[in-house]
Amino acid sequence: MPKLAYMKNDPSVLLTVSQTEVDDDLIELLTSAVQKFPPSDAWKSVRVGVGGIYCGRTGVAYLFMNVDKTRPNLEIEGKRPIQWAAAYLSGDREPEPITTLSCGIFNEELSFCAVAAAFYKDTAYVQKLLKYLDEIVSSNEGAFEYCYGRAGLLYLLRLVRSWFPESAELVNPGMDSVIENIMANGPPWILDMGGTNDFGTVRYDFVGPGHGRMGIIVQILLSNSTYASKLESALIELLDIQQEDGNWPDQWPGSQASEKNRHLVQWCHGAPGMVQCLVAIREFFPHLQSRIDDSIAEGRRITWEKGLLIKEPNFCHGTTGNAFAFPPGEKRDHFLAHTTEQRVQEGYAAGAIENCDYGITWSVAFGGISRAVGWLWRDKERGCYLGFDDV
């Protein structure tokens, strides 16, 4: 019998977390981050194309910027959050190539321009970011998804506009050009990597937020909701492929890699992320809201049943991210209670938890530090995924 990817959830025993636990874990995680991945005078990527807000030093800076919003006086190793943010934005950065296959949230150069513009309120960084757009939007090749593609670029532009409202006059035309480029090439948006991959095929047609159709739709609508009517049929198709158990496949049914569907229940692939996306865009589809609500309820049902994952808790593919499929309250807290530092260490000691951070422990998406976001936004109603829907 194959090993289960999740822990059995006992609904008769709802776990809770105290404010003291929340505060202590937040401090412990942030302290661990600055000790194990301190600021540097010279930065180097883990590998080309793996950095940015998700996996790079810029992501740590952006996390501290968000900590500063709600806890500006919190001291970590003698410094306040805003000081740490500045420290992680400083230092020489290794040049990062920007291509149509690397223009999303993982790209360090684009992410740095966006976060620096937001932090310093400096139009020079805005203009530097915008200068990369022409080459990207003049092509119909490459990635349109959120992680590596143009949908992630939309998030970065929206980040700038949100934190630096005075930049809107510069940012909005660029944002519209990216949206038009995406819309001219889908849906569907098929990613052809030009070679073999984990699925034994070269063509991806993912469903969920990280690499799939839903993530692209959400980034377009959060950037410009007037596109809702043009995307309604694409949304209905996503609702139509929800499975009987409440989950979604990670690959589009009938696509080249669909037979390799992994039945994942996590943010990037599966019900937890799809639910959070539906909550984010529900308001843009008034006459679909009843159907969306039914879909959300079914997605929450399987998340409750199979969402306490044995992977180390993180946002992208762990219990921390799954917790935010639920609104603030008992169920979210029950999930978050499984992600305390004490429980994580106990889980490792018992062999009940598996590492899944790809060696990037500081990643605000799938590293241990991402649990800090869970504690920071424990009571937030929506927009709880740092780097995806928080702006």
N, C-alpha and C positions, 0 to 999 in steps of 0.2 A: 504494500500500500504506500503510495507516495506521501512524502512528508507534507503536512498542511502548511500553508503560507501564513496562517493566522492562528491566534490563540482563541480558544473557546470563550465566548463572552457569556458571563453569568448575569442575566438581567435581574436576578433576585437580589444582587448585591451591587448597589451603585457606589462606586468609590468617589471620594471627594478630595479637593485640594484646598488648603488654607491659604490665606493671603501671605502668611509668613513663608510657606513653601514656595509660592510664586516668586516672592521677592528674593529669597535665598538662592533659588535655582537660576533666576535671571542674572544675578550678580556672579554666581559661580561660572556660568556659561560665558559671560562676557569677559571675565577674568581669565578663563582658560584660553579664550581666543587671542587676547593680547599677549599672553605669555607664550603660547605655542606658535602663533603666527604674528609676530610683532611687526610694526611698521619698519620699512627699510628705505635706505637711500637709493637703492637700485632694485627694481622688480623684474622678475622673470616669470613667464607663464608656465603652468604645469606642462602644457603642450599647446601648440598653435590651435586657436579656435576654442580653447577651453579656459575661459576666464570670465570677465564681465561681472555683471551683478550676481549671477548665479555662482560662479566658481572663483572669482578673482578678488584681489584686494579692494577693488572698487565696491564690491558687494558688502564687504565689512564696513567700509566708510558709509555706505548708504544705510546699513543697519544702525550704526551709531547716530546718524542723522535722525532716524525715526525714534530712537530711544530719547534723543534730546527733545523731541516734540512733547513727550509726556512726562519724562523724568530728567529735566535738564540739570538738576543738582546731584544726580546719582554719581558717585565717585567710584571709578574702577582704577585700581593701582595709582591712585593719587591724581587722576585726570577726570574731567567731566566728559560726557558723551561728545560734545561738539569739538573738544580738543582731540579726541581720538579720531573723529571723522576727518579732521584736517590732517592728522598725521598719516592716515591711510590714503589720502589723496595726494600726499607729497611724494617726492622721490622720482627718479628717472624710470621711465617705463620702456620696456622693450617694444619696438615697432610691431604692430599687429596688422597683418594683411586683412583687407576688407574686400570680400567678393560676394557674389550673389548666393554663395553657399555658406557664407559667414558674415551675416549682417544683422544678427538678432541679439538676443539677450546674453549670449555666451561670448560675444565679441568684446574684448577688453577696451580697444580704442574707442569704439562707439559708446560703450557704457561709461567710460571715463569722461568723455566729452559731455554726456548728458548729466551725470552726477556732479561734475565740476561746475557746469552751468547753473545747476540748481543750488549748489552750495555757495558759490562765490557771487551769484547773480551777475554774471559777466557775459555780455553778448559775444565776446570773442570765442568762447567755447560753443555757443549756439551756432555761430557761423561756421565754425570748424566742423561741427556735426552735420550741418546742412550741406556742406560742400561735397560730402560723400554721396548725396542722394541721386544726383544726375546719372551717374554710372549705373546705380542699382535700378532705378525706375525706367531706364532706357532699355533694359533687357527683359525678356520673357523667360529667361532661364533661371535655374537655381532653386532656392528654397523660399517658400511663402509662409512657413510655419512660424511659431513663436520662438522656439529655442534658438534656431540657427538662421531664421529667415526674416522676411519683411514684417511679419506681424510683431516680432520682437522689437524691430525698429520703431514701429508705431508706439509701442509702450514707452520706449526711451524718449520719443518726442513728446508724448503726453506727460511724462515725468518732468521734463523741462518746463512745459506750460503750466503744470500744477504748482511747482515750487517757485517758479519765476514767472508770474503772470504777465509781467511787462514784455516777455518774449513772444507772446501769442501772435503778434503781427508778423513776426518772422517765421514762427513755427507752423502756423495753420496752413499756409500754402504748401509747405513741404509735406505735411501730414496728408493733405488731400492728394498730392501726387503719388504718395505711397499707396494710399487706399485705392486709387484708380488703377494703379499697376497690379495690385492684388486682384481686384475685381475683374480686370481684363483677362486674367488667367485662371479663373475658377468661379465658383466651385464646379467640380472638385479640384483640389490642388494636389497634384501627384508629384512626389519628389523622386527624381531619377538621379541616383548617385553615380551612375556610369560604371558600376562594377558589382562585385558580389558583396553580400553583407550577412548579418547574423541569420537572416531568414532564407539565405540561398537564392535571393532575388535582388534585383537592382531597383525595384520600384516600390515606394512606400505610399500607402494611402491610410494614414493614421486617423483615428477618430477624436481623441481626447485633447485636453488643453495644451500639453507640452509640445506635441509634434503634429497635431491633427486639425481637422476641420473646425472643431469647436473652439480651439484656441484662437484660430484666425478670425472667426466670426466675432468672438468676444472683443478682441483687440480693435477690430474695425468699429464696433458699436460703441465701445467706451470712448473711442476717439471722435466719432461722429455718428450719433444715433439716427440721423436722417437716412442712413443706409438700411434701416430695419426692413422696409418693404422689399428691397432688393434681395435681402437675405432670408426672408421668411420661408421660402420653399426649402432652402438649405437647412434651416432649423427644424422644419417639420420632418425632413428626412432623418435627422439625428434623433428625433423623438421616436420615429418609426422603428429604428433599429435597436431600441432598448429591448433587452432580452426578458424572458419571462421571470427570471429570478431578480430583475431590477438592475442588473449590471449592463454595461456596454462592452462590446468587443474592442480590442485595441486596434485591430485593422478592419477596414471597411469590408462588410460581407461581400464575397465574390471577388475581392481584389486579389492580386497575385500572391500576397502573403497571408491571406485570411485564414488559410488552413493551419497557420502557426499561432492562432489566437491563444494568448497565455492566460486568459480569465483573471486578469489582475484586478484587484480592488484597492486602488490607490489614487492619488491626485492626478498624476500624469497620464495614467491609463485606467479607466474604470469609473465606477459610479461616484466616488467621493469628489473627484475633480469635476465631473459632469454636473453634479448637483450644485457645486459652488458657482459654476459658470451660468447655470440656469437662474440661480438666484440673482446673479449680477445683471442679466439682460432681461429678466422677466418684465420689467416695467415698459420695455420698448415694444411689447407685443400684447396689447390689452385684450384682444379677442382670443388669444391663445393661452391666457393665464390659467384657466381651469385645467387645461391639458398639461401645462407646464407644472402646475402644482401636483397633479397626479404622478407625473414623472419624478418629481423631486421626492415625493413620499416613498415611491418604490426604490429609488436610489438610496435613500436613507435607510430603508429596511435592510438591504443587503450590506450596507456599510456597517450597520449595527451588528449584523450577524457575523460578517467576515472581515471587518476592518481593523481589528486589533492585530496588527501584523507582527511577525517575528523579526522583521528587519529592524535594525536600530531606529528608534523614533526620529523622524525628520519630516520636513514638509513635503518634498516631492513624492516620495514613495514610502512613507511611514505613517505611524499612528498619529503623529502630531498634525500632519496635513489632513488626515482623515477626520480628525476631531472637528474641523471647521466645516464639514458637511452638515453639522448640526448647529442650530442657533445657540446663542449663549444660554447656559443652564445646565441641568443635570447630566444630559447625555454628553455634551461637549466636555464637561468637567470629568466625567467618568473616563473618557478616552485620555484626556490630558493627565489624569492621575496615574496612568500607565507609563507616562513619559518623564516622571521626575528623575533626577540624577540618581537618587537612591535605588529606584526600581530598575533603571538601566544597568547600573553596576551589578545589582543582584541577578538580573537576567543574564548578563555575560558570565557571571560566576557559575550559574546553573546550566549554562549552555542553551538557554532558551531564547537568546537574541543573537542575530547574525549581523556582522558589520556590512554596511552597504554604501559607504561614503566615497568609494572609488579612490581612496587615499587622499581625498581633499576634505579634511576634517573641518576646515574653516568655511566650507560652502554654505551659504545661507539658504540653499535649496535642499541639499541632501547630506550635509555635514551635521555634526552634533550641535553646532552653533545655531542651526535653524530652530532648535527648540526654544531659543530665546525669543524668537518671533511669536511662538505659541503663547508664551507667558506674557509678552508685551501686549498682545491683542486678544487675550483670553475672553474679554467681555465685549469685543467689537462685533457689531451686527453683521457687517458685510465689508468687502474689500480687505480681506484678511491675509491675502497671499502677497508677501513682499516681492515686488518685482513683476507682478502679474495684474492684479486688479486693485491695488492700494491707491492708485491715482486714476 
